[in-house]
């Protein structure tokens, strides 16, 4: 079975460690990868895809050296292999124009301001990963403990087809 990864991107190592701590409960089913720049995020993403695995969600800061998180999300949206990937902007620095660009051009799925609440981040990620599993047509059973079981049940009741693609 192919793995579904979560990629966390922030140029501050302490922030990246805090995000990892908050998301540790997902790691058994959704391995966590980290990157400290947009360039490194692309390298990690390429490695994930080259191994035949998937990127279920990216949690990305906005202000980073060389390239912003919004620019990264916009560029990733155009890649077929990342079409279903859920995009979460986690930042305290994005202005209205950047946020609107992330929404309109980058396919932003959720915005969380810094400082964030760990419970909120986990709930948002659980919801976004559930959306990813449903949209990608994956068998939810291997991921069940990390997903929104009520939403999965509702999808099944409404005749949704849940099978591994």
N, C-alpha and C positions, 0 to 999 in steps of 0.2 A: 504494500500500500504506500502510495506517495504521501509525503508529509506536507502539512499546511503550516507555513511559518507566519510569525508576527515579526515585523521589522520596526525597530525603534531608532529614530534618528534625532540626535541633538549634539551640538558641538561642545557642550559642557559635560565632562565625564561624571561629575557629581549628580547632575540632573538625570543622565542616562542610568546611573546606578539606582537612583530613586524610582525611576519608571520601572526598571527591571524588578525591584523589590515589590512594587505595587502589583505587578503582573505575574509574579512567580507562580500563582495558582493555575495559570493557563499552560505552563511550560510542559507538563506531562503529555498534553494532547496537541499543543501548538508550540513547537520550539521557538524560543526567542532569539533573534539576532539583533545586533546593534551596529550602528555606524555613527561616526562623528562628523560626517560631511555628506553633501549630496553625491560627490564623486564616490566616496566609500559605499554609500547606500546603493548606488548603481552596480558596483562590483559585487556586493553581497547579493543583490537581487539577481544578477546574472548567474552567480554560482548556484543559487537556489533553483533557478529555472533550468540551468544546464544539467543539474542532477535529476531532473524530471519531477521536482517538487513544485509546490505552489506558494504564492504569497497571498495569505488571506487578509492581512491588514497591515497598514503602515501607520505608525504613530510618529508624527514629524513636527519638529520645531520649525519656526519660520526664519528668524534671523540667524544665519550661519555665514561663515566666511566663504567667499567665492560665489556661492549660489544660494538663494533663499529656498526655504522649504516649499513655498508656493510654486516657485519655478520647477522644483523637482516633481511635485505632484502633477503639475500641468504636463510636463514631459512624459511622465509615466502613464498618464491617461491614454495616450495614443498608442501604447503597446498592446497588441492583441492578447498576449499571455497575462496581462495585468488588468484586463477589462473588468473583471469582477472584484478585484482587490478593493477593500474598503479603505478609505483615506480619512485619517483623523489628524487635524491640525491641533497641536498642543503648544500654545504660545501665549506670551503676554505682550508680544511686540508687534503683531500684525495690525496694520491700520485698516480702515474700512475698505480702501481701494484694493489692498492685497487680499483681504478676506473675500470680497466680492469676486475677484479674479479666481481665487481658489474654488469658490462655489461654482462659478459659471464655466470656467475653462479647465479646472483641475478635477472636477467631479468630487469635490469635497463632500464627505458624508457626515462629518461631525466636527464641531469646533469646541475646544475646551481651553479656557483661559488659565494661565499660570498665576498664582499657585493653584494647583489642582487638588481635588479631593480624591484620595485613593479609591474610596467606594464608588464614586461617580465614574472614575476612569475604568474600573473593572466592569461596572454595569454597562457603560457605553461599549466597551470592547466585547462583552458577552453578546450584546444586541447586534453589533456589527458583524461578528463572526457567525452568528446565526443567519444573518442575511446573506453572508458569503456562502455558507454551506448550502442554503436553499437555492440561491441564484446559480451556483456552480453545479447543482444537481448531484452533490456528493451524498454518500450514505452517512447519515448523521450519527450512527451508533458509536463509532470510535471516538467521537468528540462530545458525546452527550453530556458528560459531567461539566463541560465548560460552556454549554449553550443554553439558550432560553427554551426550556422544555415545553412551556405553554405555547409558544409560537410554533414550535415544531409540530406539536399535536394539532394545532389549528390548521396548519398547512396540510397535514395528512387528512383531517376531517373535510377540508375543502377540496379534496381530490388531488392535492399536489403529489407529484411523482418524485419520490426520493430514492435515487439510485446513484451509484458511483459511476462517474463518467470516465 
